[in-house]
């Protein structure tokens, strides 16, 4: 099955933009980080078998996203007054 390199490249860029380091991906997939970097930059330097493994990995990896914390409207009572007793 031949994968579209552009779609795998887009997914790679998306995952790295979310914070996963390119070196970590290279180690987990088993490809050279320099080749992976060149692939990310638009060069066709990965074997089709490596692209397939990369695609499988990128489809399985989950990047946790932090939830935005909103300020609570009720203020916490200060203990500052107790310092001057």
N, C-alpha and C positions, 0 to 999 in steps of 0.2 A: 504494500500500500504506500503510495507516494504522498507525502505530506507537503503542503504549501509552506515553503520556507518563510514567506512573508508573515503568515499567520502565527507561526512559531516565534518568529522574531518579535512581533507585536506583543505576544504573551510574555516573552522574556523581558522586554522593556517594561511592561506593566508590573511584573513581579519585582524587578529591581527598583522601580520607582516606589514601590511599597516598602522597601527597606531590606530585602534579602540581598546579601552581597553576591556579586558575580563569582567570586572565588568559592563560596560555599556551594553554589549551584554546580560549578565545574567539578568540585570534589565529589559531590553526590551523584553526578551523572557519569563521571569518569572520562571527562574530556579536558584538554589543556585549557587553562584559563585565558591564555592569549588567543587561541583559536575561537573560544567562546566570545571574547571581546570583539574580535574582528567580525564574527557572525552577527553580533548585536549591532555593530556599526554598518552593516549592509553588505559585507563581503560573503561570498559563497565558499566558506572554507571548512565546513563540516561535512563529513560523509553522511549519506542518507540514513544509515543505521544510527548514527549519533543524533541526527535530527529527530528520529523517531523516539529514541530514548529520552531526549530532552523534552519533547512534547508530552510524553507520558508523565515525566517528573513534574513539569509545570502544571499539568492538569490535576495533579494530586496534592501539590504543596498548598498549604493554607497559611496565610499571613494574618496574624491576629490584628485587629484594628481597635485602637483605644476609643472608648466612648467619651464624648465631650461631657464634662461635669458642669452642671449649671449651678449658679450660686443660689443658696436658699434664701428666701425672703425674710425669715425670722432670724434676728441677730442673737448670737450667743451672749449670755450675760457675762460681763467681764469680772474677773476677780481682782482687778486693779485696786478697787476700793479697800480690799482686805490688806493690802500692803502697807497702808498708812494707819492702821489701828494701834 
